[in-house]
Amino acid sequence: MTGREQTEIERKYDVTDGSQVPSLARLRGVTAVETHDPFTLTAVYYDTDTRDLARHRIVLRRREGGGDAGWHLKTPAVEGRTEVHWPLDVGETLDAGAVPDEVLEPVRAIVRDRPLTPLARITTVRTTTHLLGPDAEPLAEVADDEVAASDARGGTYRKWREWEVELLAGAPDTRKERTRLLDAVEATLAAAGAHPSASVAKIARAVGVDSLTDLAVSPVLPGLLPSPALLDPESAAVIVVGALRDLTAILIAKDPLARADAPDAVHKMRTTVRRLRSVLAVYGRLFEKTAVSELRFELKNLGNELGRVRDAEVRGSRLAAELAAAAPRSTADADVRLVGGAQREHAEALDRVRGYLLSTRYYRTLDALDAFAEWPPFGPKAGRPAAAEIRRDLAAAVRTLAKRTDAVTGADAPEPALHEVRKAARRLRYAAEAVAQAAPVRLEPDTTAKKKAAKKAARKSARAFDRAAARFDELRGRYDDVAGVAKPLVKRLGDRHDRRLFLDIVEGAGQAAHESGENTLVYGLLLARAEEPGETVEVVLADARQTLHRLEKMVRAL
């Protein structure tokens, strides 16, 4: 069952016992105020032992009482939070306390196969006041909450009072107007003694911290220091590891969309896997060789699984379009054989990839990727200056492209050789784009430091990172230019490869149709339409060499 999604925009305020919610009837745009009878909410919050959801600022709870009883999953959004609701009886679980599979599906890539257990139980006695606009449209809700919380793991009981302001369906359409409404409510509440809450979520306060990220358990032993390479703002490690972390986050974000077979989601997840493998390949000299090889191998396996779905999807779409254009009236048999076959392959591949995304192997691949990005297994080259090392690595990628381009001439099988050229060009493109877009690793300063010398050192380090980031920003455009030159070659060779596969499929289907006594005219029409006589190996190779020449000059100038 798909959950019901909505955006939650709210603010929380700390108040003392005995405080009264002030009158809000005179606020601009508010035409009436309704106060409702108190009711009780009881919620159990869940997370893994290592609090993986908290690390990603995600809240998962089962709540009873009120008008939205059920399972709730809250994730960060550009404005506010995205909240997904399921009814209490969603799914079928043998264990009454277990989180249903439907609720876990959007966060599988985060929790993986680690069990979720109660983190806290929170009981709230809530009195709500609705602010109504024109036509009695509800603009916002002010909740007066008396909260009692039990820390399920720490054994601590806490009580507090807070006010919560949440926008409702009739809130203004623009962000500026929504902010203005919230600011107006806040000014009135502040005059009554309220002040913004130190904890943005009840679950954080329930376990004695200010934010969800404070709940996260460190994946390493306390006291283990970061690598010296990450402490040097000028190092290549700061940029490349930043790229790896960015791409890892993108991969995890694409996972639930791919599971649901959202439009283009499998393709985007597969592309992210390829980008990760390209970064590890081109900049692999910064790390221990064995660790890079093992991670690239597992990522390749994941990419192959995703590729079966994507390839069948693309093949089916192209076959349907080509059939409609070539012979729109007499293609019933060919449609069943070609399009139907591709659709069956897509359905089978999708079932297989969904199974793979629930497998122990996939979860351990994500674990390995997390560990690699968080605590990289650096080699001695990681501390080299970023600009020089990236130039050296991109130059090596260009040399690989040159070798594969040269290998096409005289090859017994030029098409597979051209495909290797495409893969080398794609690797170069993705590696250049990754560093062009990377957010450099920046270690958080120790805000708990009490000694003046420690605070001064932290400020000095921050300024050094700022200066290094500014200098590196001047190179980003050049890396983007390298990727931009490689991109058309990748596309051209990709289109050629896809066309060759298309021709092979049509030829095979035509032969099978002939043996079955079917009319094969349409297959001949499809083959004739797909052929491009001017796209000879020599022509494509000449263009590839021109692109290669441009890339060599650009990389030398980096």
C-alpha positions in Angstrom: 0.0 0.0 0.0 1.4 3.4 -1.0 1.4 5.9 1.8 -0.4 9.3 1.7 2.1 12.1 1.4 1.9 15.7 2.6 4.2 18.5 3.5 4.5 19.5 7.1 5.6 23.1 7.8 5.7 23.9 11.5 7.5 25.7 14.3 7.9 24.6 18.0 8.2 26.8 21.1 9.1 26.1 24.7 6.8 27.4 27.4 6.4 27.1 31.1 3.6 25.3 32.9 0.6 27.6 33.4 1.2 29.6 30.2 -1.9 30.4 28.2 -2.2 30.5 24.4 -2.8 34.2 23.6 -5.6 35.4 21.4 -4.6 35.2 17.7 -7.9 36.5 16.3 -6.5 39.9 15.3 -3.7 38.6 13.0 -3.9 39.7 9.4 -5.9 37.3 7.3 -7.4 35.5 10.3 -11.2 35.8 10.3 -12.1 33.4 13.1 -10.5 31.2 15.8 -11.7 27.8 16.9 -10.4 26.0 20.0 -11.1 22.3 20.4 -11.4 19.9 23.3 -8.1 18.3 24.5 -7.3 14.8 23.2 -4.4 12.3 23.8 -1.8 11.1 21.4 0.4 8.1 22.1 3.4 7.4 19.8 6.2 4.9 19.7 9.3 6.0 17.8 11.6 3.4 16.1 15.2 3.3 14.9 18.0 0.8 14.5 20.6 0.2 17.2 23.0 2.6 15.5 20.2 5.1 14.9 20.6 5.2 11.2 17.3 7.1 10.7 18.3 9.8 13.1 21.6 10.2 11.2 19.6 11.1 8.1 17.1 13.3 10.1 14.3 10.9 9.5 11.5 10.1 12.1 9.5 6.9 12.1 6.6 6.4 14.5 3.4 4.6 15.2 0.8 6.9 16.7 -2.6 6.3 18.1 -5.2 8.9 18.8 -6.2 12.1 17.0 -7.3 12.4 13.4 -4.1 11.0 11.8 -3.5 7.8 13.8 -1.2 5.4 11.9 2.4 5.0 10.9 4.2 8.2 10.1 7.5 8.7 8.2 9.0 12.2 8.2 11.9 13.1 6.0 13.7 16.4 5.3 12.3 18.7 2.5 13.3 22.0 0.9 10.6 23.7 3.1 9.5 21.9 6.2 9.3 18.1 6.1 7.7 15.5 3.9 5.4 13.3 5.9 4.0 10.0 4.6 1.1 8.3 6.4 -0.2 4.7 6.5 -3.1 3.4 8.5 -2.5 1.4 11.6 -3.5 -1.9 10.0 -1.2 -1.6 7.0 0.6 -4.8 6.0 0.6 -8.1 7.8 3.1 -8.7 10.5 3.3 -11.6 12.9 4.9 -9.4 15.5 2.5 -6.7 16.7 5.5 -4.3 17.4 7.2 -4.9 14.0 7.4 -2.1 11.4 5.4 -3.1 8.3 7.3 -3.7 5.1 5.3 -1.0 3.3 6.5 1.6 5.8 10.1 0.4 5.6 10.2 0.4 1.8 11.1 4.1 1.5 14.0 3.8 3.9 15.4 0.3 3.1 18.6 1.7 1.7 19.2 3.4 5.1 18.1 0.8 7.6 19.0 -2.2 5.3 18.5 -5.5 7.2 19.1 -4.0 10.6 16.1 -4.5 13.0 14.2 -1.5 14.2 13.2 -1.3 17.8 11.5 1.3 20.0 13.5 4.4 20.7 11.0 6.2 22.9 7.3 6.3 23.8 5.7 9.8 23.9 2.3 10.6 25.3 0.9 14.1 24.4 -2.2 15.7 25.7 -3.0 18.2 23.0 -5.4 21.2 22.8 -5.6 22.7 19.3 -6.6 26.2 18.2 -7.4 26.6 14.5 -6.9 29.9 12.7 -9.4 30.3 10.0 -9.2 32.5 6.9 -11.8 33.6 4.3 -14.6 31.1 3.7 -13.6 29.4 7.0 -10.5 27.9 5.3 -8.1 26.5 8.0 -4.8 28.5 7.8 -2.8 27.1 10.7 -3.1 25.1 13.9 -1.6 26.1 17.2 -1.2 23.0 19.4 -0.8 23.4 23.2 1.0 20.1 24.2 1.7 18.6 27.6 4.3 16.0 26.8 5.5 12.9 28.8 8.2 10.8 27.3 10.0 7.5 28.2 13.4 6.9 26.7 13.1 3.2 25.8 16.8 2.6 25.7 18.1 5.0 28.3 15.4 4.5 30.8 14.8 8.2 31.5 11.4 9.8 32.0 10.9 13.4 30.9 8.0 15.9 30.9 7.7 19.3 29.3 5.2 21.7 27.8 5.5 23.2 24.3 3.4 25.0 21.7 3.5 23.9 18.1 2.3 25.9 15.1 1.6 24.0 11.9 0.3 25.3 8.6 -2.9 23.7 7.2 -4.5 23.3 3.8 -5.6 27.0 3.6 -2.2 28.4 4.2 -0.9 31.0 1.6 0.4 29.7 -1.7 3.8 31.4 -1.7 6.6 30.7 0.7 7.0 34.4 1.4 3.4 34.7 2.6 3.6 31.5 4.6 6.7 32.8 6.4 4.9 36.1 7.1 2.0 34.2 8.7 4.3 32.1 10.8 6.2 35.2 11.9 3.0 37.0 12.9 1.9 34.0 15.0 5.4 33.7 16.5 5.5 37.4 17.5 2.2 37.0 19.4 3.3 33.8 21.1 6.7 35.3 22.0 4.8 38.2 23.8 3.1 35.5 25.9 6.4 34.1 27.0 7.2 31.5 24.3 10.6 31.1 22.8 11.8 28.8 19.9 12.4 25.3 21.0 16.0 24.0 21.3 14.8 20.6 20.0 13.0 20.6 16.6 11.5 17.2 17.2 9.8 15.6 20.2 11.9 12.4 19.8 15.1 14.4 20.2 14.0 16.0 23.4 12.6 12.7 24.6 16.1 11.2 24.7 17.8 14.3 25.9 19.4 15.9 22.8 18.8 19.0 20.8 18.6 17.5 17.3 18.1 14.2 15.5 21.7 14.1 14.3 22.8 14.2 17.9 21.2 10.8 18.3 23.4 9.2 15.7 25.9 6.6 16.9 29.4 7.2 15.6 30.4 4.4 13.2 33.9 4.3 14.6 35.6 4.0 17.9 35.7 7.2 20.0 39.0 9.0 19.7 39.9 7.7 16.2 41.2 10.7 14.4 40.5 11.6 10.8 43.1 11.0 8.2 45.7 13.7 7.9 44.7 14.0 4.2 41.2 15.1 5.2 42.7 17.7 7.6 44.6 19.3 4.8 42.2 21.7 2.9 44.4 21.6 -0.2 44.5 17.8 -0.6 43.0 15.8 -3.4 41.3 13.6 -0.7 39.1 16.5 0.4 37.7 16.9 -3.2 37.5 13.2 -4.2 36.0 12.0 -0.9 33.5 14.8 -1.1 32.5 13.6 -4.5 32.1 10.0 -3.2 30.0 11.2 -0.3 27.8 13.2 -2.6 27.2 10.3 -5.0 26.6 7.9 -2.1 23.9 10.2 -0.8 22.3 10.4 -4.3 22.4 6.6 -4.6 20.5 6.1 -1.3 18.0 8.8 -2.3 17.3 7.0 -5.6 16.8 3.6 -4.0 13.1 3.9 -3.0 12.2 5.4 -6.4 13.9 2.5 -8.2 12.0 0.0 -5.9 8.7 1.6 -6.9 9.8 1.7 -10.6 9.1 5.5 -10.7 9.7 7.0 -14.2 13.4 7.0 -15.1 14.3 6.0 -11.5 16.2 2.8 -12.4 18.1 4.6 -15.1 19.1 7.4 -12.7 20.2 4.9 -10.0 22.2 2.9 -12.6 23.9 6.2 -13.8 24.8 7.0 -10.2 26.4 3.6 -9.8 28.4 4.2 -13.0 29.5 7.6 -11.7 30.7 6.0 -8.4 32.7 3.4 -10.3 34.2 6.1 -12.6 35.4 8.1 -9.6 36.9 5.1 -8.0 38.6 4.1 -11.2 40.1 7.4 -12.2 41.1 8.6 -8.7 41.7 5.1 -7.4 45.4 5.9 -6.8 44.5 7.9 -3.8 43.3 4.7 -2.0 44.4 1.2 -1.2 44.1 -0.8 -4.4 42.4 -3.9 -2.9 39.6 -1.8 -1.3 38.9 0.0 -4.6 38.8 -3.2 -6.6 36.5 -4.9 -4.2 34.0 -2.0 -4.0 34.1 -1.4 -7.8 33.3 -5.2 -8.3 30.2 -5.0 -6.1 29.1 -1.8 -7.7 29.5 -3.3 -11.1 27.2 -6.2 -10.0 24.6 -3.7 -8.8 24.8 -1.8 -12.1 24.3 -5.0 -14.1 21.2 -5.8 -12.1 19.8 -2.3 -12.7 20.9 -2.4 -16.3 18.7 -5.4 -17.2 15.6 -3.4 -16.3 16.7 -0.3 -18.0 17.8 -2.0 -21.2 14.5 -3.9 -21.5 12.6 -0.7 -20.9 14.5 1.3 -23.6 14.3 -1.6 -26.0 10.5 -1.9 -25.6 9.9 1.8 -26.1 12.1 1.9 -29.2 10.6 -1.2 -30.8 7.1 0.2 -30.2 8.0 3.5 -31.8 9.8 2.0 -34.8 6.9 -0.4 -35.5 4.4 2.4 -35.4 6.4 4.4 -37.8 7.4 1.6 -40.2 4.1 -0.3 -40.6 1.3 1.0 -38.5 -1.4 -1.3 -39.9 0.0 -4.8 -40.1 2.3 -5.4 -37.1 0.3 -7.6 -34.8 2.6 -10.6 -34.9 5.7 -8.5 -34.8 4.3 -6.4 -31.9 3.8 -9.5 -29.9 7.2 -10.9 -30.7 9.2 -7.7 -30.3 7.4 -5.3 -28.0 5.7 -8.1 -26.0 9.0 -9.9 -25.6 10.7 -6.7 -24.3 7.9 -6.0 -21.9 8.1 -9.5 -20.5 11.9 -9.1 -20.1 11.3 -5.8 -18.3 8.8 -7.3 -15.9 11.1 -10.2 -15.1 14.2 -8.0 -14.7 12.2 -5.6 -12.4 11.2 -8.5 -10.2 14.7 -9.6 -10.1 16.1 -6.2 -9.2 13.5 -5.7 -6.4 14.7 -9.0 -5.0 18.3 -7.9 -5.3 17.6 -4.6 -3.5 16.4 -6.7 -0.5 19.4 -9.0 -0.5 22.2 -9.2 2.0 24.7 -8.7 -0.8 23.2 -5.3 -1.7 23.0 -4.2 1.9 26.6 -5.1 2.5 27.6 -3.2 -0.6 25.9 -0.1 0.8 27.7 -0.7 4.1 31.0 -1.0 2.3 30.3 2.2 0.4 29.4 4.1 3.5 32.5 2.9 5.3 34.7 3.8 2.3 33.3 7.3 2.1 33.3 8.0 5.8 36.7 6.5 6.7 38.6 6.2 3.3 41.4 3.6 3.1 43.9 6.2 1.8 47.2 5.4 0.2 50.2 7.7 0.2 49.0 9.9 -2.7 45.8 11.1 -0.9 47.5 14.1 0.6 48.8 15.5 -2.7 47.5 18.9 -3.8 44.1 18.6 -5.4 44.7 20.5 -8.6 47.9 18.7 -9.6 46.5 15.2 -8.6 43.2 15.7 -10.4 45.0 16.9 -13.5 47.3 13.8 -13.4 44.4 11.4 -13.0 42.3 13.0 -15.7 45.4 12.9 -18.0 45.7 9.1 -17.3 42.0 8.7 -18.2 42.6 10.5 -21.5 45.6 8.2 -22.2 43.3 5.2 -21.6 40.8 6.7 -24.1 43.7 7.2 -26.6 44.8 3.6 -26.3 41.3 2.2 -26.8 40.8 4.6 -29.8 44.0 3.3 -31.4 42.9 -0.3 -30.7 39.9 0.1 -33.0 42.1 0.3 -36.1 42.8 -3.2 -37.4 40.6 -4.8 -34.7 39.0 -8.1 -35.8 35.8 -6.9 -34.2 35.6 -3.1 -34.5 32.2 -2.7 -32.9 33.2 -4.2 -29.5 36.4 -2.1 -29.7 34.3 1.1 -30.3 32.2 0.1 -27.3 35.4 0.1 -25.2 36.1 3.6 -26.5 32.7 4.7 -25.3 33.2 3.3 -21.8 36.6 5.1 -21.5 35.0 8.4 -22.7 32.1 7.9 -20.2 34.5 7.2 -17.4 36.4 10.4 -18.2 33.2 12.4 -18.4 31.8 11.2 -15.1 35.1 11.6 -13.3 35.5 15.2 -14.5 31.9 16.0 -13.6 32.3 14.5 -10.1 35.1 16.9 -9.1 33.4 19.8 -10.8 30.3 19.3 -8.6 31.9 18.0 -5.4 31.2 19.5 -2.0 34.7 19.4 -0.4 35.0 17.5 2.9 35.0 20.0 5.7 35.5 18.7 9.2 33.1 20.2 11.7 34.8 22.3 14.3 34.7 21.2 18.0 32.1 23.6 19.4 32.5 22.1 22.8 36.1 23.2 23.2 36.5 25.5 26.2 40.1 26.5 25.9 40.8 29.7 24.0 43.6 28.1 22.1 41.4 25.3 20.8 38.7 27.8 19.6 41.4 29.9 17.9 42.7 26.8 16.1 39.2 25.9 14.9 38.7 29.4 13.5 42.1 29.3 11.7 41.3 25.9 10.2 37.9 27.2 9.0 39.6 30.1 7.3 42.1 27.8 5.6 39.3 25.6 4.2 37.5 28.7 3.0 40.5 29.9 1.1 41.2 26.4 -0.4 37.6 26.1 -1.5 37.7 29.5 -3.2 40.8 28.6 -5.1 39.3 25.2 -6.2 36.2 26.9 -7.4 38.2 28.5 -10.1 39.0 25.1 -11.6 35.4 23.7 -11.5 34.5 25.3 -14.9 37.5 23.7 -16.5 36.5 20.2 -15.3 33.0 20.8 -16.6 34.4 21.8 -20.0 36.3 18.5 -20.1 33.1 16.6 -19.3 31.2 18.7 -21.9 33.7 17.7 -24.7 33.5 14.0 -23.8 29.7 13.9 -23.6 28.8 14.1 -27.3 31.3 11.3 -28.1 29.7 9.1 -25.3 26.3 9.8 -26.7 27.2 9.1 -30.3 29.0 5.8 -29.5 26.1 4.9 -27.2 23.5 5.5 -29.9 25.7 3.4 -32.2 25.9 0.5 -29.7 22.1 0.6 -29.1 21.5 0.6 -32.8 23.7 -2.5 -33.3 21.8 -4.3 -30.5 18.5 -3.2 -32.1 19.5 -4.6 -35.4 20.6 -7.9 -33.8 17.2 -8.2 -32.0 15.2 -7.5 -35.2 17.3 -9.9 -37.3 16.8 -12.7 -34.7 13.1 -12.0 -34.4 12.7 -11.9 -38.2 14.4 -15.3 -38.5 12.2 -16.8 -35.8 9.1 -15.3 -37.6 10.2 -16.8 -40.9 10.6 -20.2 -39.3 7.1 -19.9 -37.8 5.6 -19.0 -41.2 4.8 -15.4 -40.3 4.9 -12.4 -42.7 8.5 -11.0 -42.3 8.1 -7.8 -44.4 7.9 -5.6 -41.3 11.3 -6.9 -40.0 12.9 -5.9 -43.3 11.4 -2.4 -43.0 12.7 -2.1 -39.5 16.2 -3.1 -40.5 16.2 -0.6 -43.4 15.1 2.3 -41.2 17.7 1.6 -38.5 20.7 1.4 -40.9 22.8 4.5 -41.2 25.3 3.9 -44.1 27.2 7.1 -43.4 28.1 6.0 -39.9 31.0 3.8 -40.8 33.6 2.8 -38.4 36.1 5.0 -40.2 33.9 8.1 -39.9 33.1 7.5 -36.2 36.7 6.8 -35.5 37.9 10.1 -37.2 35.5 12.1 -35.0 36.6 10.2 -31.9 40.2 11.2 -32.7 39.2 14.9 -33.1 37.5 14.8 -29.7 40.6 13.0 -28.2 42.9 15.7 -29.5 40.7 18.4 -27.9 40.7 16.6 -24.6 44.4 16.1 -24.6 44.9 19.9 -25.0 42.4 20.7 -22.3 43.8 18.4 -19.7 47.3 19.7 -20.4 46.0 23.2 -19.7 44.4 22.3 -16.3 
